[in-house]
Amino acid sequence: MVPLVIVAVLSGTTAVCRRRWLAALRDLGDRQVITEGFGPVLAAMIRSRSRSVPDLPRAGTLDQRHTGREAELQPAVRKRACR
């Protein structure tokens, strides 16, 4: 009975944890791209190739310029990958 419950819990939470992990990796990568100064370039690539609505705010965020200390103080990940 216990193994069945474990399998059920893992089956239900795996997709959620995976989505959060991928979002955390994307946010960390975007932050590094902005820090290196390539944010506007990646934003232009996303706008020219992507047709999905969620990518538009991401492109807007990437258009921000690296402003030194302020950019370092902003959190890279807003949510934890898994709780």
C-alpha positions, 0 to 999 in steps of 0.5 A, spaced: 500 500 500 505 504 501 509 503 495 502 505 491 501 511 495 509 513 493 508 512 486 501 516 486 504 522 489 510 522 485 506 521 478 502 527 481 508 532 482 513 530 477 510 535 472 509 540 476 516 540 479 519 539 472 515 545 470 518 549 475 525 547 474 525 549 467 522 556 469 527 557 474 533 555 469 530 559 464 530 565 468 537 564 471 539 564 463 535 570 462 538 573 467 545 571 465 544 574 458 542 580 461 548 581 465 552 579 459 549 585 455 545 580 450 538 581 452 536 585 446 539 581 441 535 575 444 529 579 445 529 580 438 530 573 436 524 571 441 520 576 437 521 574 430 521 567 431 516 566 437 508 566 436 506 564 443 503 570 447 507 568 454 514 569 450 512 577 449 513 579 456 520 575 457 522 578 451 520 585 454 524 583 460 530 581 456 530 588 453 532 591 460 539 593 460 544 591 465 544 597 470 550 594 475 548 593 482 541 594 481 541 588 477 545 584 482 540 585 487 534 582 484 532 575 485 534 570 479 528 566 481 521 568 484 519 561 486 522 555 489 523 549 484 519 544 488 517 545 495 
